Amino acid sequence: MPKMRKKADLPSKVCITCGRPFAWRKAWARDWERVLHCSDRCRADAKRRRMAEA
């Protein structure tokens, strides 16, 4: 069985919408470089803001 990692040892980023830090998740393993938002809610808020500006 693989050795467990602590959450503090995982890479993290800052969400471009809310500014909060978020940690790497296994679901994002393939495209971690392209992940910009911490959640679906932040992603939707960013889209809403872009639509309101246009």
PDB file of N, CA, C, O and CB in Angstrom:
ATOM      1  N   MET A   1       0.836  -1.178   0.000  1.00  0.00           N
ATOM      2  CA  MET A   1       0.000   0.000   0.000  1.00  0.00           C
ATOM      3  C   MET A   1       0.887   1.251   0.000  1.00  0.00           C
ATOM      4  O   MET A   1       1.877   1.301   0.729  1.00  0.00           O
ATOM      5  CB  MET A   1      -0.954  -0.007   1.218  1.00  0.00           C
ATOM      6  N   PRO A   2       0.537   2.275  -0.823  1.00  0.00           N
ATOM      7  CA  PRO A   2       1.361   3.478  -0.876  1.00  0.00           C
ATOM      8  C   PRO A   2       1.343   4.239   0.449  1.00  0.00           C
ATOM      9  O   PRO A   2       0.389   4.165   1.224  1.00  0.00           O
ATOM     10  CB  PRO A   2       0.887   4.385  -2.000  1.00  0.00           C
ATOM     11  N   LYS A   3       2.417   4.961   0.676  1.00  0.00           N
ATOM     12  CA  LYS A   3       2.534   5.753   1.883  1.00  0.00           C
ATOM     13  C   LYS A   3       1.602   6.963   1.806  1.00  0.00           C
ATOM     14  O   LYS A   3       1.505   7.608   0.762  1.00  0.00           O
ATOM     15  CB  LYS A   3       3.991   6.197   2.099  1.00  0.00           C
ATOM     16  N   MET A   4       0.929   7.266   2.895  1.00  0.00           N
ATOM     17  CA  MET A   4      -0.004   8.390   2.931  1.00  0.00           C
ATOM     18  C   MET A   4       0.759   9.713   2.958  1.00  0.00           C
ATOM     19  O   MET A   4       1.846   9.803   3.528  1.00  0.00           O
ATOM     20  CB  MET A   4      -0.936   8.283   4.156  1.00  0.00           C
ATOM     21  N   ARG A   5       0.180  10.727   2.340  1.00  0.00           N
ATOM     22  CA  ARG A   5       0.742  12.072   2.360  1.00  0.00           C
ATOM     23  C   ARG A   5      -0.103  12.953   3.260  1.00  0.00           C
ATOM     24  O   ARG A   5      -1.317  12.781   3.364  1.00  0.00           O
ATOM     25  CB  ARG A   5       0.824  12.664   0.935  1.00  0.00           C
ATOM     26  N   LYS A   6       0.548  13.884   3.898  1.00  0.00           N
ATOM     27  CA  LYS A   6      -0.176  14.866   4.684  1.00  0.00           C
ATOM     28  C   LYS A   6      -0.662  15.964   3.746  1.00  0.00           C
ATOM     29  O   LYS A   6      -0.009  16.269   2.749  1.00  0.00           O
ATOM     30  CB  LYS A   6       0.714  15.447   5.822  1.00  0.00           C
ATOM     31  N   LYS A   7      -1.796  16.549   4.065  1.00  0.00           N
ATOM     32  CA  LYS A   7      -2.349  17.597   3.208  1.00  0.00           C
ATOM     33  C   LYS A   7      -1.400  18.790   3.103  1.00  0.00           C
ATOM     34  O   LYS A   7      -1.362  19.461   2.072  1.00  0.00           O
ATOM     35  CB  LYS A   7      -3.707  18.056   3.744  1.00  0.00           C
ATOM     36  N   ALA A   8      -0.646  19.053   4.145  1.00  0.00           N
ATOM     37  CA  ALA A   8       0.297  20.161   4.122  1.00  0.00           C
ATOM     38  C   ALA A   8       1.434  19.926   3.125  1.00  0.00           C
ATOM     39  O   ALA A   8       2.072  20.884   2.687  1.00  0.00           O
ATOM     40  CB  ALA A   8       0.865  20.385   5.511  1.00  0.00           C
ATOM     41  N   ASP A   9       1.696  18.679   2.763  1.00  0.00           N
ATOM     42  CA  ASP A   9       2.770  18.360   1.823  1.00  0.00           C
ATOM     43  C   ASP A   9       2.334  18.464   0.360  1.00  0.00           C
ATOM     44  O   ASP A   9       3.172  18.392  -0.539  1.00  0.00           O
ATOM     45  CB  ASP A   9       3.287  16.969   2.095  1.00  0.00           C
ATOM     46  N   LEU A  10       1.037  18.633   0.113  1.00  0.00           N
ATOM     47  CA  LEU A  10       0.540  18.715  -1.253  1.00  0.00           C
ATOM     48  C   LEU A  10       0.741  20.123  -1.809  1.00  0.00           C
ATOM     49  O   LEU A  10       0.763  21.092  -1.050  1.00  0.00           O
ATOM     50  CB  LEU A  10      -0.946  18.322  -1.310  1.00  0.00           C
ATOM     51  N   PRO A  11       0.890  20.243  -3.141  1.00  0.00           N
ATOM     52  CA  PRO A  11       1.012  21.586  -3.723  1.00  0.00           C
ATOM     53  C   PRO A  11      -0.287  22.370  -3.542  1.00  0.00           C
ATOM     54  O   PRO A  11      -1.367  21.791  -3.422  1.00  0.00           O
ATOM     55  CB  PRO A  11       1.377  21.497  -5.223  1.00  0.00           C
ATOM     56  N   SER A  12      -0.164  23.680  -3.525  1.00  0.00           N
ATOM     57  CA  SER A  12      -1.355  24.510  -3.384  1.00  0.00           C
ATOM     58  C   SER A  12      -1.264  25.716  -4.306  1.00  0.00           C
ATOM     59  O   SER A  12      -0.192  26.049  -4.810  1.00  0.00           O
ATOM     60  CB  SER A  12      -1.537  24.961  -1.923  1.00  0.00           C
ATOM     61  N   LYS A  13      -2.406  26.368  -4.519  1.00  0.00           N
ATOM     62  CA  LYS A  13      -2.523  27.567  -5.349  1.00  0.00           C
ATOM     63  C   LYS A  13      -3.480  28.518  -4.661  1.00  0.00           C
ATOM     64  O   LYS A  13      -4.105  28.178  -3.657  1.00  0.00           O
ATOM     65  CB  LYS A  13      -3.013  27.224  -6.796  1.00  0.00           C
ATOM     66  N   VAL A  14      -3.587  29.725  -5.221  1.00  0.00           N
ATOM     67  CA  VAL A  14      -4.539  30.706  -4.730  1.00  0.00           C
ATOM     68  C   VAL A  14      -5.608  30.887  -5.806  1.00  0.00           C
ATOM     69  O   VAL A  14      -5.286  31.072  -6.980  1.00  0.00           O
ATOM     70  CB  VAL A  14      -3.835  32.068  -4.380  1.00  0.00           C
ATOM     71  N   CYS A  15      -6.858  30.835  -5.413  1.00  0.00           N
ATOM     72  CA  CYS A  15      -7.984  30.983  -6.333  1.00  0.00           C
ATOM     73  C   CYS A  15      -7.991  32.401  -6.899  1.00  0.00           C
ATOM     74  O   CYS A  15      -7.847  33.372  -6.157  1.00  0.00           O
ATOM     75  CB  CYS A  15      -9.331  30.668  -5.619  1.00  0.00           C
ATOM     76  N   ILE A  16      -8.161  32.515  -8.229  1.00  0.00           N
ATOM     77  CA  ILE A  16      -8.151  33.847  -8.843  1.00  0.00           C
ATOM     78  C   ILE A  16      -9.454  34.604  -8.606  1.00  0.00           C
ATOM     79  O   ILE A  16      -9.503  35.815  -8.820  1.00  0.00           O
ATOM     80  CB  ILE A  16      -7.895  33.730 -10.335  1.00  0.00           C
ATOM     81  N   THR A  17     -10.497  33.927  -8.176  1.00  0.00           N
ATOM     82  CA  THR A  17     -11.782  34.583  -7.937  1.00  0.00           C
ATOM     83  C   THR A  17     -11.914  35.059  -6.496  1.00  0.00           C
ATOM     84  O   THR A  17     -12.198  36.232  -6.256  1.00  0.00           O
ATOM     85  CB  THR A  17     -12.925  33.637  -8.275  1.00  0.00           C
ATOM     86  N   CYS A  18     -11.711  34.167  -5.543  1.00  0.00           N
ATOM     87  CA  CYS A  18     -11.926  34.521  -4.134  1.00  0.00           C
ATOM     88  C   CYS A  18     -10.633  34.831  -3.375  1.00  0.00           C
ATOM     89  O   CYS A  18     -10.677  35.432  -2.301  1.00  0.00           O
ATOM     90  CB  CYS A  18     -12.650  33.397  -3.438  1.00  0.00           C
ATOM     91  N   GLY A  19      -9.483  34.427  -3.921  1.00  0.00           N
ATOM     92  CA  GLY A  19      -8.215  34.722  -3.277  1.00  0.00           C
ATOM     93  C   GLY A  19      -7.819  33.768  -2.161  1.00  0.00           C
ATOM     94  O   GLY A  19      -6.807  33.988  -1.495  1.00  0.00           O
ATOM     95  N   ARG A  20      -8.589  32.723  -1.945  1.00  0.00           N
ATOM     96  CA  ARG A  20      -8.260  31.761  -0.895  1.00  0.00           C
ATOM     97  C   ARG A  20      -7.330  30.678  -1.429  1.00  0.00           C
ATOM     98  O   ARG A  20      -7.411  30.314  -2.602  1.00  0.00           O
ATOM     99  CB  ARG A  20      -9.538  31.128  -0.324  1.00  0.00           C
ATOM    100  N   PRO A  21      -6.449  30.161  -0.581  1.00  0.00           N
ATOM    101  CA  PRO A  21      -5.585  29.055  -1.022  1.00  0.00           C
ATOM    102  C   PRO A  21      -6.368  27.745  -1.077  1.00  0.00           C
ATOM    103  O   PRO A  21      -7.274  27.519  -0.276  1.00  0.00           O
ATOM    104  CB  PRO A  21      -4.369  28.906  -0.079  1.00  0.00           C
ATOM    105  N   PHE A  22      -6.009  26.889  -2.029  1.00  0.00           N
ATOM    106  CA  PHE A  22      -6.615  25.559  -2.109  1.00  0.00           C
ATOM    107  C   PHE A  22      -5.540  24.559  -2.479  1.00  0.00           C
ATOM    108  O   PHE A  22      -4.573  24.894  -3.164  1.00  0.00           O
ATOM    109  CB  PHE A  22      -7.781  25.526  -3.139  1.00  0.00           C
ATOM    110  N   ALA A  23      -5.715  23.320  -2.021  1.00  0.00           N
ATOM    111  CA  ALA A  23      -4.713  22.270  -2.191  1.00  0.00           C
ATOM    112  C   ALA A  23      -5.044  21.376  -3.370  1.00  0.00           C
ATOM    113  O   ALA A  23      -6.185  21.310  -3.829  1.00  0.00           O
ATOM    114  CB  ALA A  23      -4.597  21.436  -0.924  1.00  0.00           C
ATOM    115  N   TRP A  24      -4.028  20.697  -3.841  1.00  0.00           N
ATOM    116  CA  TRP A  24      -4.127  19.739  -4.936  1.00  0.00           C
ATOM    117  C   TRP A  24      -5.127  18.646  -4.587  1.00  0.00           C
ATOM    118  O   TRP A  24      -5.217  18.214  -3.438  1.00  0.00           O
ATOM    119  CB  TRP A  24      -2.751  19.128  -5.252  1.00  0.00           C
ATOM    120  N   ARG A  25      -5.877  18.206  -5.590  1.00  0.00           N
ATOM    121  CA  ARG A  25      -6.805  17.081  -5.422  1.00  0.00           C
ATOM    122  C   ARG A  25      -6.511  16.050  -6.493  1.00  0.00           C
ATOM    123  O   ARG A  25      -6.054  16.388  -7.585  1.00  0.00           O
ATOM    124  CB  ARG A  25      -8.294  17.551  -5.497  1.00  0.00           C
ATOM    125  N   LYS A  26      -6.774  14.797  -6.177  1.00  0.00           N
ATOM    126  CA  LYS A  26      -6.490  13.721  -7.121  1.00  0.00           C
ATOM    127  C   LYS A  26      -7.246  13.907  -8.430  1.00  0.00           C
ATOM    128  O   LYS A  26      -6.740  13.545  -9.492  1.00  0.00           O
ATOM    129  CB  LYS A  26      -6.842  12.376  -6.507  1.00  0.00           C
ATOM    130  N   ALA A  27      -8.444  14.462  -8.368  1.00  0.00           N
ATOM    131  CA  ALA A  27      -9.238  14.690  -9.580  1.00  0.00           C
ATOM    132  C   ALA A  27      -8.555  15.674 -10.527  1.00  0.00           C
ATOM    133  O   ALA A  27      -8.819  15.661 -11.729  1.00  0.00           O
ATOM    134  CB  ALA A  27     -10.628  15.209  -9.210  1.00  0.00           C
ATOM    135  N   TRP A  28      -7.679  16.525  -9.994  1.00  0.00           N
ATOM    136  CA  TRP A  28      -6.983  17.518 -10.808  1.00  0.00           C
ATOM    137  C   TRP A  28      -5.589  17.059 -11.219  1.00  0.00           C
ATOM    138  O   TRP A  28      -4.814  17.872 -11.723  1.00  0.00           O
ATOM    139  CB  TRP A  28      -6.885  18.824 -10.056  1.00  0.00           C
ATOM    140  N   ALA A  29      -5.247  15.818 -11.029  1.00  0.00           N
ATOM    141  CA  ALA A  29      -3.892  15.322 -11.265  1.00  0.00           C
ATOM    142  C   ALA A  29      -3.439  15.542 -12.705  1.00  0.00           C
ATOM    143  O   ALA A  29      -2.289  15.912 -12.938  1.00  0.00           O
ATOM    144  CB  ALA A  29      -3.813  13.846 -10.926  1.00  0.00           C
ATOM    145  N   ARG A  30      -4.323  15.322 -13.672  1.00  0.00           N
ATOM    146  CA  ARG A  30      -3.932  15.442 -15.081  1.00  0.00           C
ATOM    147  C   ARG A  30      -3.725  16.884 -15.524  1.00  0.00           C
ATOM    148  O   ARG A  30      -2.861  17.146 -16.360  1.00  0.00           O
ATOM    149  CB  ARG A  30      -4.975  14.799 -15.955  1.00  0.00           C
ATOM    150  N   ASP A  31      -4.491  17.818 -14.989  1.00  0.00           N
ATOM    151  CA  ASP A  31      -4.410  19.201 -15.475  1.00  0.00           C
ATOM    152  C   ASP A  31      -4.266  20.231 -14.352  1.00  0.00           C
ATOM    153  O   ASP A  31      -4.949  21.256 -14.353  1.00  0.00           O
ATOM    154  CB  ASP A  31      -5.638  19.524 -16.290  1.00  0.00           C
ATOM    155  N   TRP A  32      -3.398  19.962 -13.421  1.00  0.00           N
ATOM    156  CA  TRP A  32      -3.185  20.858 -12.280  1.00  0.00           C
ATOM    157  C   TRP A  32      -2.731  22.241 -12.735  1.00  0.00           C
ATOM    158  O   TRP A  32      -3.083  23.236 -12.102  1.00  0.00           O
ATOM    159  CB  TRP A  32      -2.152  20.261 -11.322  1.00  0.00           C
ATOM    160  N   GLU A  33      -1.961  22.328 -13.813  1.00  0.00           N
ATOM    161  CA  GLU A  33      -1.483  23.618 -14.294  1.00  0.00           C
ATOM    162  C   GLU A  33      -2.634  24.502 -14.784  1.00  0.00           C
ATOM    163  O   GLU A  33      -2.545  25.727 -14.714  1.00  0.00           O
ATOM    164  CB  GLU A  33      -0.468  23.414 -15.413  1.00  0.00           C
ATOM    165  N   ARG A  34      -3.698  23.895 -15.274  1.00  0.00           N
ATOM    166  CA  ARG A  34      -4.828  24.657 -15.823  1.00  0.00           C
ATOM    167  C   ARG A  34      -5.891  24.995 -14.790  1.00  0.00           C
ATOM    168  O   ARG A  34      -6.795  25.775 -15.089  1.00  0.00           O
ATOM    169  CB  ARG A  34      -5.462  23.887 -16.944  1.00  0.00           C
ATOM    170  N   VAL A  35      -5.820  24.446 -13.601  1.00  0.00           N
ATOM    171  CA  VAL A  35      -6.814  24.714 -12.554  1.00  0.00           C
ATOM    172  C   VAL A  35      -6.584  26.120 -12.003  1.00  0.00           C
ATOM    173  O   VAL A  35      -5.490  26.442 -11.539  1.00  0.00           O
ATOM    174  CB  VAL A  35      -6.731  23.645 -11.407  1.00  0.00           C
ATOM    175  N   LEU A  36      -7.622  26.954 -12.058  1.00  0.00           N
ATOM    176  CA  LEU A  36      -7.510  28.339 -11.604  1.00  0.00           C
ATOM    177  C   LEU A  36      -8.434  28.663 -10.435  1.00  0.00           C
ATOM    178  O   LEU A  36      -8.162  29.588  -9.670  1.00  0.00           O
ATOM    179  CB  LEU A  36      -7.805  29.270 -12.745  1.00  0.00           C
ATOM    180  N   HIS A  37      -9.527  27.907 -10.291  1.00  0.00           N
ATOM    181  CA  HIS A  37     -10.537  28.202  -9.281  1.00  0.00           C
ATOM    182  C   HIS A  37     -10.605  27.074  -8.255  1.00  0.00           C
ATOM    183  O   HIS A  37     -10.341  25.914  -8.572  1.00  0.00           O
ATOM    184  CB  HIS A  37     -11.914  28.416  -9.937  1.00  0.00           C
ATOM    185  N   CYS A  38     -10.962  27.429  -7.031  1.00  0.00           N
ATOM    186  CA  CYS A  38     -10.997  26.443  -5.948  1.00  0.00           C
ATOM    187  C   CYS A  38     -12.258  25.592  -5.973  1.00  0.00           C
ATOM    188  O   CYS A  38     -12.277  24.505  -5.395  1.00  0.00           O
ATOM    189  CB  CYS A  38     -10.886  27.140  -4.613  1.00  0.00           C
ATOM    190  N   SER A  39     -13.309  26.067  -6.631  1.00  0.00           N
ATOM    191  CA  SER A  39     -14.572  25.329  -6.612  1.00  0.00           C
ATOM    192  C   SER A  39     -15.406  25.668  -7.844  1.00  0.00           C
ATOM    193  O   SER A  39     -15.090  26.594  -8.591  1.00  0.00           O
ATOM    194  CB  SER A  39     -15.364  25.644  -5.327  1.00  0.00           C
ATOM    195  N   ASP A  40     -16.462  24.910  -8.039  1.00  0.00           N
ATOM    196  CA  ASP A  40     -17.396  25.199  -9.128  1.00  0.00           C
ATOM    197  C   ASP A  40     -18.079  26.545  -8.903  1.00  0.00           C
ATOM    198  O   ASP A  40     -18.367  27.264  -9.860  1.00  0.00           O
ATOM    199  CB  ASP A  40     -18.449  24.080  -9.251  1.00  0.00           C
ATOM    200  N   ARG A  41     -18.334  26.881  -7.663  1.00  0.00           N
ATOM    201  CA  ARG A  41     -18.981  28.153  -7.354  1.00  0.00           C
ATOM    202  C   ARG A  41     -18.102  29.333  -7.783  1.00  0.00           C
ATOM    203  O   ARG A  41     -18.604  30.293  -8.368  1.00  0.00           O
ATOM    204  CB  ARG A  41     -19.294  28.240  -5.851  1.00  0.00           C
ATOM    205  N   CYS A  42     -16.804  29.274  -7.499  1.00  0.00           N
ATOM    206  CA  CYS A  42     -15.897  30.349  -7.903  1.00  0.00           C
ATOM    207  C   CYS A  42     -15.787  30.420  -9.428  1.00  0.00           C
ATOM    208  O   CYS A  42     -15.716  31.508 -10.000  1.00  0.00           O
ATOM    209  CB  CYS A  42     -14.504  30.142  -7.277  1.00  0.00           C
ATOM    210  N   ARG A  43     -15.771  29.275 -10.071  1.00  0.00           N
ATOM    211  CA  ARG A  43     -15.703  29.246 -11.527  1.00  0.00           C
ATOM    212  C   ARG A  43     -16.951  29.893 -12.127  1.00  0.00           C
ATOM    213  O   ARG A  43     -16.852  30.658 -13.086  1.00  0.00           O
ATOM    214  CB  ARG A  43     -15.548  27.798 -12.035  1.00  0.00           C
ATOM    215  N   ALA A  44     -18.123  29.590 -11.569  1.00  0.00           N
ATOM    216  CA  ALA A  44     -19.373  30.177 -12.051  1.00  0.00           C
ATOM    217  C   ALA A  44     -19.423  31.680 -11.772  1.00  0.00           C
ATOM    218  O   ALA A  44     -19.897  32.447 -12.610  1.00  0.00           O
ATOM    219  CB  ALA A  44     -20.574  29.480 -11.399  1.00  0.00           C
ATOM    220  N   ASP A  45     -18.939  32.106 -10.608  1.00  0.00           N
ATOM    221  CA  ASP A  45     -18.909  33.537 -10.280  1.00  0.00           C
ATOM    222  C   ASP A  45     -18.017  34.299 -11.249  1.00  0.00           C
ATOM    223  O   ASP A  45     -18.356  35.409 -11.660  1.00  0.00           O
ATOM    224  CB  ASP A  45     -18.422  33.749  -8.840  1.00  0.00           C
ATOM    225  N   ALA A  46     -16.892  33.723 -11.615  1.00  0.00           N
ATOM    226  CA  ALA A  46     -15.984  34.376 -12.557  1.00  0.00           C
ATOM    227  C   ALA A  46     -16.662  34.512 -13.922  1.00  0.00           C
ATOM    228  O   ALA A  46     -16.535  35.541 -14.586  1.00  0.00           O
ATOM    229  CB  ALA A  46     -14.656  33.579 -12.683  1.00  0.00           C
ATOM    230  N   LYS A  47     -17.372  33.482 -14.328  1.00  0.00           N
ATOM    231  CA  LYS A  47     -18.088  33.532 -15.610  1.00  0.00           C
ATOM    232  C   LYS A  47     -19.184  34.591 -15.563  1.00  0.00           C
ATOM    233  O   LYS A  47     -19.371  35.333 -16.527  1.00  0.00           O
ATOM    234  CB  LYS A  47     -18.695  32.149 -15.954  1.00  0.00           C
ATOM    235  N   ARG A  48     -19.911  34.667 -14.443  1.00  0.00           N
ATOM    236  CA  ARG A  48     -20.957  35.662 -14.286  1.00  0.00           C
ATOM    237  C   ARG A  48     -20.395  37.073 -14.360  1.00  0.00           C
ATOM    238  O   ARG A  48     -21.000  37.956 -14.967  1.00  0.00           O
ATOM    239  CB  ARG A  48     -21.682  35.459 -12.970  1.00  0.00           C
ATOM    240  N   ARG A  49     -19.239  37.285 -13.742  1.00  0.00           N
ATOM    241  CA  ARG A  49     -18.597  38.608 -13.775  1.00  0.00           C
ATOM    242  C   ARG A  49     -18.185  38.987 -15.195  1.00  0.00           C
ATOM    243  O   ARG A  49     -18.363  40.130 -15.615  1.00  0.00           O
ATOM    244  CB  ARG A  49     -17.367  38.633 -12.852  1.00  0.00           C
ATOM    245  N   ARG A  50     -17.634  38.021 -15.931  1.00  0.00           N
ATOM    246  CA  ARG A  50     -17.240  38.292 -17.328  1.00  0.00           C
ATOM    247  C   ARG A  50     -18.453  38.658 -18.166  1.00  0.00           C
ATOM    248  O   ARG A  50     -18.378  39.567 -18.993  1.00  0.00           O
ATOM    249  CB  ARG A  50     -16.527  37.068 -17.942  1.00  0.00           C
ATOM    250  N   MET A  51     -19.567  37.966 -17.969  1.00  0.00           N
ATOM    251  CA  MET A  51     -20.792  38.242 -18.739  1.00  0.00           C
ATOM    252  C   MET A  51     -21.359  39.614 -18.378  1.00  0.00           C
ATOM    253  O   MET A  51     -21.883  40.307 -19.250  1.00  0.00           O
ATOM    254  CB  MET A  51     -21.855  37.144 -18.482  1.00  0.00           C
ATOM    255  N   ALA A  52     -21.264  40.015 -17.121  1.00  0.00           N
ATOM    256  CA  ALA A  52     -21.785  41.314 -16.686  1.00  0.00           C
ATOM    257  C   ALA A  52     -20.942  42.470 -17.262  1.00  0.00           C
ATOM    258  O   ALA A  52     -21.472  43.544 -17.545  1.00  0.00           O
ATOM    259  CB  ALA A  52     -21.808  41.389 -15.137  1.00  0.00           C
ATOM    260  N   GLU A  53     -19.637  42.245 -17.430  1.00  0.00           N
ATOM    261  CA  GLU A  53     -18.766  43.285 -17.975  1.00  0.00           C
ATOM    262  C   GLU A  53     -19.014  43.526 -19.454  1.00  0.00           C
ATOM    263  O   GLU A  53     -18.842  44.643 -19.941  1.00  0.00           O
ATOM    264  CB  GLU A  53     -17.316  42.915 -17.757  1.00  0.00           C
ATOM    265  N   ALA A  54     -19.418  42.487 -20.168  1.00  0.00           N
ATOM    266  CA  ALA A  54     -19.601  42.601 -21.624  1.00  0.00           C
ATOM    267  C   ALA A  54     -20.911  43.259 -21.985  1.00  0.00           C
ATOM    268  O   ALA A  54     -21.212  43.427 -23.167  1.00  0.00           O
ATOM    269  CB  ALA A  54     -19.530  41.237 -22.272  1.00  0.00           C
TER     270      ALA A  54
END
